[in-house]
């Protein structure tokens, strides 16, 4: 019975424990760093290009509302 309780306690402890972070030595090849930086720039550019049409649409709607209220 003691063995069962000890096993149960160990199992629950391991189940509830957070996962250990991956060991990173910090040694990343410079070419990989350049590629990662380029990917980040591309993602940022794509996000900005997606926001542009939304901004134009919002500005257009705002101008329509403001000009109709003046009449």
C-alpha positions in Angstrom: 0.0 0.0 0.0 2.9 2.4 0.8 4.4 1.6 -2.6 1.1 2.4 -4.3 0.8 5.7 -2.5 4.4 6.7 -3.2 3.9 5.8 -6.9 0.7 7.8 -7.0 2.3 10.8 -5.3 5.3 10.7 -7.7 3.0 10.4 -10.7 0.8 13.3 -9.7 3.9 15.4 -9.0 5.4 14.7 -12.4 2.1 15.3 -14.1 1.6 18.7 -12.4 5.2 19.9 -12.8 5.9 22.4 -15.6 7.9 21.1 -18.6 11.6 21.9 -18.4 12.7 24.6 -20.9 14.9 23.4 -23.8 18.6 23.8 -23.3 19.8 26.6 -25.6 23.5 27.2 -25.8 22.9 30.4 -27.7 25.1 29.2 -30.6 23.1 30.0 -33.7 24.7 30.1 -37.1 25.0 33.7 -38.5 23.2 32.6 -41.7 20.3 31.3 -39.7 20.1 34.6 -37.8 20.1 36.5 -41.0 17.3 34.3 -42.4 15.3 34.7 -39.2 15.7 38.4 -39.3 14.6 38.5 -43.0 11.5 36.4 -42.2 10.6 38.8 -39.4 10.9 41.8 -41.8 8.7 40.0 -44.3 6.0 39.2 -41.7 6.1 42.8 -40.5 5.7 44.1 -44.1 2.8 41.8 -44.7 1.0 42.9 -41.6 1.5 46.6 -42.6 0.2 45.8 -46.1 -2.9 44.2 -44.6 -3.6 47.3 -42.4 -3.4 49.7 -45.3 -6.7 48.8 -47.0 -8.4 48.7 -43.6 -7.2 52.2 -42.9 -8.3 53.5 -46.2 -11.7 51.9 -45.8 -12.1 53.4 -42.3 -11.1 56.8 -43.5 -13.5 56.7 -46.4 -16.4 55.7 -44.1 -15.5 58.5 -41.7 -15.4 61.1 -44.5 -18.8 59.9 -45.8 -20.3 60.1 -42.3 -18.9 63.6 -41.7 -20.0 65.0 -45.0 -23.5 63.7 -44.7 -23.9 65.2 -41.2 -23.0 68.7 -42.6 -26.0 68.7 -45.0 
